[in-house]
């Protein structure tokens, strides 16, 4: 399985929204109607314009197989350590259980290292027990509670 | 108790590092030596240069009483919802237990609303049971595991 990684392009947007929607939790929160909800194109433009945000896709045999977003954040704490936040990790259903997710996260960790981050962090919904095991197997420690507040 | 909120300035940096160090977990990870470790000044400059990062201090009677950092992040998920990430919340010891922390987080939530964020999120170390109760009382839901990986 040969994988390639690149930043998402505007032409990927429709496929990315499908990927977000094709998910236990995403099904009820995304909008796959056509034409594409302008909130998605606006969000994509904001991500693209921000040098500290990278929306990354992984391709296998030329097919878009997964996505995630990296945010690089400078902090004072831990003696001025930058961190990399990973969010929105999605693997297309046909590519699950094949080790692609692990390779994708390992790639993201290397990217964080290349950006001089000292900590990689992410939150994972407690309704996803497989994901929790997955991140622990990759060396992540569930040391924190992940709090959310919807406005 | 009259509180004022403002972005941190370079002149606050020494005090902010003291605040980070005067903490159960921070004591072992911060460097309060003089002159200030240049990693702090570099991190501060990076935060100041990034329009999506705001290092906020709260003052009471002209005295710096607390700090936190806000990061505004555009995402595709939740139909293109921006989020506000809160990190590095610290309240000076003499100001704890007086409701200042709640007012500070409520201020941060309003700031997130003003920046059109749909979700406010944060992680809190499981070694801080008081903090966990504090965020729940403010309406946050501990729906996620917070994973960290030190590089």
Interface residues (C-beta under 8 A of the other chain):
Chain A: X13 X16 X17 X20 X26 X29 X30 X31 X37 X39 X40 X41 X42 X43 X44 X46 X47 X50 X52 X53 X55 X69 X71 X73 X74 X75 X76 X77 X78 X79 X80 X81 X82 X85 X87 X88 X109 X112 X113 X117 X118 X119 X120 X121 X122 X123 X124 X125 X126 X127 X132 X135 X136 X138 X139 X140 X141 X142 X143 X144 X145 X146 X147 X148 X149 X150 X151
Chain B: X13 X16 X17 X20 X26 X29 X30 X31 X37 X39 X40 X41 X42 X43 X44 X46 X47 X50 X52 X53 X55 X69 X71 X73 X74 X75 X76 X77 X78 X79 X80 X81 X82 X85 X87 X88 X109 X112 X113 X117 X118 X119 X120 X121 X122 X123 X124 X125 X126 X127 X132 X135 X136 X138 X139 X140 X141 X142 X143 X144 X145 X146 X147 X148 X149 X150 X151
